[in-house]
Amino acid sequence: MTLFLQLKNPIKASWKRPATWFRWHRWLGYLIGLQLLAWILGGLLFAIVPFQTLVKGKDLVSKPSLNFPEQWQIDPSKFPSEHGALQGLQSIVSAQGLALRLQFKNKSLVTDLHGAPLNAPTREQIQTFAKQIYRGDGDFVAVQHLSSVPTQLAIVKELGARKNVWLAQFNDSQRTRLYFDANTGEYITVRTDAWVWYDFFWRLHVMDYSEGEDFNNTLLRIATIFAFLMMVTGLVLSVRNLLRKRF
C-alpha cells in the first residue's frame, strides 16, 4: 500500500504544479497557434471588408438587360426534339445577344431566339460584351481564352472546377476580371483581388483547402478540440496566478 502511494503521489502532484499546465499550454500553442492566428485574421477581415461592393464587385458590373425584339414569339416547333419533352426555358444574355436556354430531361441546350444552335463567341464579341457590362474606373486590358482557371495563392480557385472560359481583364485598383462561358458567351461572374484574399482566408478559417465549402470537416473538429484545450490550460494558469496574486 505504501509503495502504491509513493508511485501515485508524484503523478498527482505534477498536475498541481504550474509547470505542468504551462508545458501543456505551450505544446498546444505549437500545435494550434497558426490556426488560431488564421481564425483571428479571417474574422477581422470578414468583419471590416465590405462584402457586396469590394468582395463581390457589385458595383463593377451591370446586369445585362433582356430586350426582346418587337413581335417576337416562341415557336416550339423549331426547338430540337431529339432530346425529349422540353421541361424548362430561360432567356439569357450572351456575347452574341439574347439567347434561350432549353432544359430537357437529361440535357441543357443554348440556342438563339429561333431555336438554332448558338455558335461559340469570338474574341471580339467577348471584348465588346465585357466593355458593355463593366462599370469600374479602369481601362480594358485584354481578353484571354482559358482551358482551365489557374489557382491563386496556392488554394484559391476563382471558378471552382469550371473550365473552358473567356477572361476579360481591366486595370483598376482591384484588377477586375470578368469571366464568360466559352461555349455560349454567357457572363459567369466577376472576380477581384479582394475576392481572392477573402476566399483565401475563408478556406483557412473553415480548414477546407479544396472546395472551401465544408465547414464541418474532421480537420476543423480536431483543431477546435486543441484550441479548447489550450484555452482550458490557459484559464487554469490564469486562475492560479489570480489566487496567488501574481499579476
C-alpha positions as CSV (number, residue, x, y, z in Angstrom):
1,M,0.0,0.0,0.0
2,T,2.8,2.3,0.8
3,L,4.6,1.6,-2.4
4,F,1.4,2.3,-4.4
5,L,1.0,5.7,-2.7
6,Q,4.7,6.5,-3.4
7,L,4.1,5.8,-7.1
8,K,0.8,7.6,-7.4
9,N,1.5,10.8,-5.4
10,P,4.2,12.2,-7.8
11,I,1.8,11.9,-10.7
12,K,-1.0,13.7,-8.8
13,A,1.4,16.2,-7.5
14,S,2.7,17.0,-11.0
15,W,-0.8,18.2,-12.1
16,K,-0.7,20.6,-9.2
17,R,2.4,22.3,-10.4
18,P,2.1,25.3,-12.7
19,A,4.9,24.0,-14.8
20,T,2.8,21.0,-15.9
21,W,-0.1,23.2,-17.1
22,F,2.3,25.6,-18.7
23,R,4.0,22.8,-20.6
24,W,0.7,21.6,-22.0
25,H,-0.3,25.1,-22.8
26,R,2.9,25.7,-24.7
27,W,2.7,22.5,-26.7
28,L,-0.9,23.1,-27.6
29,G,0.1,26.5,-28.7
30,Y,2.7,25.0,-31.0
31,L,0.0,22.7,-32.5
32,I,-2.8,25.2,-32.9
33,G,-1.1,28.7,-32.8
34,L,-1.0,29.4,-36.5
35,Q,-4.6,28.2,-37.0
36,L,-5.7,30.5,-34.1
37,L,-4.0,33.4,-35.9
38,A,-5.7,32.4,-39.2
39,W,-9.1,32.4,-37.4
40,I,-8.5,35.8,-35.8
41,L,-7.2,37.4,-39.0
42,G,-10.0,35.9,-41.1
43,G,-12.7,37.0,-38.6
44,L,-11.2,40.6,-38.7
45,L,-11.2,40.6,-42.5
46,F,-14.8,39.3,-42.7
47,A,-16.0,42.0,-40.2
48,I,-14.4,45.1,-41.8
49,V,-14.3,44.4,-45.5
50,P,-17.5,45.5,-47.4
51,F,-18.7,42.2,-48.9
52,Q,-21.1,43.2,-51.6
53,T,-19.2,46.1,-53.0
54,L,-15.5,45.2,-52.5
55,V,-15.5,41.4,-52.5
56,K,-18.5,40.5,-54.7
57,G,-17.8,43.5,-57.0
58,K,-21.4,44.5,-57.1
59,D,-20.7,48.0,-58.4
60,L,-18.2,46.8,-61.0
61,V,-20.7,45.0,-63.3
62,S,-24.1,46.0,-64.6
63,K,-26.6,43.1,-65.1
64,P,-27.2,42.5,-68.8
65,S,-30.6,43.7,-69.9
66,L,-33.1,41.4,-71.7
67,N,-34.5,43.3,-74.6
68,F,-36.6,41.1,-76.9
69,P,-37.3,42.1,-80.5
70,E,-40.7,43.5,-81.2
71,Q,-43.3,41.0,-82.4
72,W,-41.0,38.1,-81.3
73,Q,-42.9,34.9,-80.3
74,I,-41.7,31.5,-79.2
75,D,-42.1,28.8,-81.9
76,P,-41.7,25.4,-80.0
77,S,-41.8,23.5,-83.3
78,K,-38.4,24.9,-84.1
79,F,-36.8,23.6,-80.9
80,P,-34.8,20.4,-81.0
81,S,-37.0,17.4,-80.4
82,E,-34.5,14.5,-80.2
83,H,-33.9,15.1,-76.5
84,G,-37.5,14.5,-75.5
85,A,-40.0,16.9,-74.0
86,L,-39.0,20.4,-73.1
87,Q,-39.1,20.9,-69.3
88,G,-37.9,24.4,-68.9
89,L,-37.0,27.6,-70.9
90,Q,-34.9,30.5,-69.7
91,S,-33.8,33.7,-71.5
92,I,-30.1,34.7,-71.2
93,V,-27.8,37.4,-72.5
94,S,-24.7,36.2,-74.2
95,A,-21.9,37.9,-76.1
96,Q,-23.9,37.2,-79.3
97,G,-27.0,38.8,-77.9
98,L,-30.3,37.5,-76.4
99,A,-30.5,33.6,-76.3
100,L,-32.5,30.8,-74.9
101,R,-31.5,28.0,-72.5
102,L,-33.7,24.9,-73.1
103,Q,-33.8,22.3,-70.4
104,F,-34.7,18.8,-71.4
105,K,-34.7,15.8,-69.0
106,N,-31.1,14.9,-69.5
107,K,-29.6,17.8,-71.4
108,S,-29.4,21.5,-71.5
109,L,-29.0,23.5,-74.7
110,V,-28.5,27.1,-75.6
111,T,-30.0,28.4,-78.8
112,D,-30.7,31.7,-80.5
113,L,-34.2,33.1,-80.3
114,H,-35.3,30.9,-83.3
115,G,-34.2,27.6,-81.8
116,A,-31.0,27.3,-83.9
117,P,-27.8,26.2,-82.1
118,L,-25.8,29.1,-80.7
119,N,-22.3,29.4,-82.1
120,A,-19.3,29.8,-79.8
121,P,-18.5,33.5,-79.3
122,T,-15.4,35.2,-80.9
123,R,-12.7,37.1,-79.0
124,E,-14.1,40.4,-80.4
125,Q,-17.6,39.6,-79.2
126,I,-16.4,38.8,-75.7
127,Q,-14.4,42.0,-75.7
128,T,-17.4,44.1,-76.7
129,F,-19.7,42.4,-74.2
130,A,-17.2,42.8,-71.4
131,K,-16.9,46.6,-72.0
132,Q,-20.6,46.9,-72.1
133,I,-21.3,45.5,-68.7
134,Y,-18.1,46.8,-66.9
135,R,-18.8,49.8,-64.6
136,G,-15.5,50.3,-63.0
137,D,-13.0,53.1,-63.5
138,G,-10.2,51.0,-65.1
139,D,-9.3,50.6,-68.7
140,F,-9.7,47.4,-70.7
141,V,-6.5,45.3,-70.9
142,A,-7.1,42.0,-72.7
143,V,-9.3,39.0,-73.4
144,Q,-7.8,35.6,-73.0
145,H,-9.2,32.1,-73.5
146,L,-8.5,29.7,-70.6
147,S,-8.9,26.0,-70.8
148,S,-8.7,26.0,-67.0
149,V,-8.5,28.8,-64.5
150,P,-5.2,29.0,-62.6
151,T,-5.2,28.6,-58.8
152,Q,-4.2,31.7,-56.9
153,L,-2.4,31.8,-53.5
154,A,-2.0,28.0,-53.7
155,I,-5.5,27.2,-52.7
156,V,-7.9,29.7,-54.2
157,K,-9.9,28.6,-57.3
158,E,-11.8,31.6,-58.8
159,L,-14.3,29.5,-60.6
160,G,-14.0,26.2,-58.8
161,A,-13.6,23.3,-61.2
162,R,-15.1,25.1,-64.1
163,K,-13.1,25.1,-67.4
164,N,-13.2,26.5,-70.9
165,V,-13.9,30.2,-70.3
166,W,-13.1,33.6,-71.6
167,L,-11.3,36.0,-69.2
168,A,-11.6,39.8,-69.7
169,Q,-9.2,41.9,-67.6
170,F,-9.4,45.6,-66.5
171,N,-6.6,47.6,-64.9
172,D,-8.5,49.2,-62.0
173,S,-7.2,49.0,-58.4
174,Q,-8.7,45.5,-57.9
175,R,-7.5,44.1,-61.2
176,T,-11.1,43.2,-62.1
177,R,-11.6,40.0,-64.0
178,L,-14.8,39.1,-65.9
179,Y,-15.4,35.5,-66.8
180,F,-17.6,34.3,-69.7
181,D,-18.7,30.8,-70.9
182,A,-16.6,29.9,-73.9
183,N,-19.4,27.9,-75.5
184,T,-22.3,30.3,-75.1
185,G,-20.7,33.7,-74.4
186,E,-22.8,34.0,-71.3
187,Y,-21.4,36.2,-68.4
188,I,-20.4,34.0,-65.5
189,T,-19.1,36.2,-62.7
190,V,-16.7,38.9,-61.6
191,R,-13.5,38.4,-59.6
192,T,-11.2,40.8,-57.9
193,D,-8.0,40.7,-55.7
194,A,-10.2,41.4,-52.7
195,W,-12.3,38.3,-53.6
196,V,-9.2,36.2,-53.8
197,W,-7.9,37.3,-50.4
198,Y,-11.3,36.9,-48.9
199,D,-11.6,33.4,-50.2
200,F,-8.1,32.6,-49.1
201,F,-8.8,33.5,-45.5
202,W,-12.2,31.8,-45.7
203,R,-10.6,28.5,-46.7
204,L,-8.1,28.9,-43.8
205,H,-11.0,29.7,-41.5
206,V,-13.0,26.6,-42.2
207,M,-9.9,24.5,-42.9
208,D,-11.3,23.2,-46.2
209,Y,-8.5,23.7,-48.7
210,S,-10.1,22.1,-51.7
211,E,-13.6,23.4,-52.3
212,G,-13.8,25.9,-49.4
213,E,-17.4,24.9,-48.6
214,D,-17.2,22.2,-45.9
215,F,-17.2,23.9,-42.5
216,N,-17.9,20.7,-40.6
217,N,-14.9,18.7,-41.6
218,T,-12.8,16.4,-39.4
219,L,-9.7,18.7,-39.6
220,L,-11.7,21.6,-38.2
221,R,-13.2,19.5,-35.4
222,I,-9.7,18.3,-34.3
223,A,-8.3,21.9,-34.4
224,T,-11.3,23.1,-32.4
225,I,-10.6,20.5,-29.7
226,F,-7.0,21.5,-29.5
227,A,-8.0,25.2,-29.3
228,F,-10.4,24.4,-26.5
229,L,-7.8,22.5,-24.5
230,M,-5.3,25.4,-25.0
231,M,-8.0,27.7,-23.6
232,V,-8.6,25.5,-20.6
233,T,-4.9,25.2,-19.7
234,G,-4.5,29.0,-20.1
235,L,-7.5,29.5,-17.9
236,V,-6.1,27.3,-15.2
237,L,-2.8,29.2,-15.2
238,S,-4.6,32.5,-15.1
239,V,-6.8,31.4,-12.1
240,R,-3.8,30.1,-10.2
241,N,-2.0,33.4,-10.7
242,L,-5.0,35.4,-9.6
243,L,-5.4,33.3,-6.5
244,R,-1.7,33.7,-5.6
245,K,-1.9,37.4,-6.6
246,R,0.6,37.0,-9.4
247,F,-0.3,39.6,-11.9
